[in-house]
Amino acid sequence: MKLKLLLLAVTLSSVVAAQQSNVQSAANSLKFKELKDAKDYIDKAAEHEQTKNDPKMWLYRGKIYQAISRDTSLRKTNPDASEISTVSFLNCLKTDTKGWYTDECKDNVWVSAVGAYNKAIEAYNKNELEKANRLYNLIFDVFPYDTKEKNLARSNITQEGLYKNLYFVAAKLKDNKKAKEYLQKLIDVNFNDPTIYIYMSRLQLAEKDTAKAIETISKGRSLFDTNNDLINEELNIYIAKGNTDVLIEKISKAIEADPERELLYYNRGVLYEKKKAYDKAIEDYKKAVSIKEDYFDAYYNLGAMIFNQGAEMMNAANDLKSDTEFNKAKAKADLKFKESVPHLEKAHEIKPRSFT
């Protein structure tokens, strides 16, 4: 019996030694840049019960797959090398209770995370959405180990940026719940991007929650009060809801508080135009350009609106049966066309490319 136990112990120790030998062989192969051999050795060690949770194994697996991700020939056949490397370094940091490899892992894990981030973008562009989602989420695990040098931030990778990318993934997957979750995280930290409020409001409108959508846009406007996209989104929501009067009143109060803001007159002019209150719209557009002489949108809207009035008058004239009445109506329409010209010419002068 003692002999059998002794043989078993010898056998087990031989197995452990063999697997530890695979780790060391992998390290040696890496040292001499024999990456194929290094990969074979480390993969065997990663699968075996005796070494699959060994921090040293995880360290070298991370380093080997990082080297593979940089090798122009091997990375083609190992497209997930950056992900495997990142996971390996993270596992080393989690299992290295004695801290033997911690510093080395911290120095390397962010490098592999940058590679994984680039792979996530590539996956998104290829419509491999589940993979993109997995890779973006993996990078969150790296941030706690990148607190000193902030290498991820220096590589333009931030947690906020990841949330925005994850929103795009969720939106493509039509997972509105997740999409809203990621946008809310960005809104909660006042992320410096007005489009997040537009994206959120549109999701809320899709859920028939117009009140919430208006609240979201209003919050965005409070932070980015001159952003045209937010302004147009707010206008469209109120117009679609049929509440242009509410918004006109809101803008009018803002004008009382700040009468020299051309944007307010322009916005109110747009609403008056929608209501076909053309005289009031003309007055507001003209006020806007009197404050800002190169205000393209105001000049263009003013000219286009007056031209369209002329077109409506011309259409009405064409329905008249009397030549005398037609000529009178046509003359009035022609005056409108003529009235529109200086404003459109001014718009063209400011932005000629907008007319090509």
Secondary structure, DSSP 8 states (H G I E B T S, - for coil): -HHHHHHHHHHHHHHHHHHHHHHHHHHHHHHTT-HHHHHHHHHHHHHSTTTTT-HHHHHHHHHHHHHHHH-TTHHHH-TTHHHHHHHHHHHHHHH-TT-SSHHHHHHHHHHHHHHHHHHHHHHHHTT-HHHHHHHHHHHHTTGGG-SSS-HHHHTT--HHHHHHHHHHHHHHTT-HHHHHHHHHHHHHTT-S-THHHHHHHHHHHHTT-HHHHHHHHHHHHHHSTT-HHHHHHHHHHHHHHT-HHHHHHHHHHHHHH-TT-HHHHHHHHHHHHHTT-HHHHHHHHHHHHHH-TT-HHHHHHHHHHHHHHHHHHHHHHHT---HHHHHHHHHHHHHHHHHHHHHHHHHHHH-GGGG-
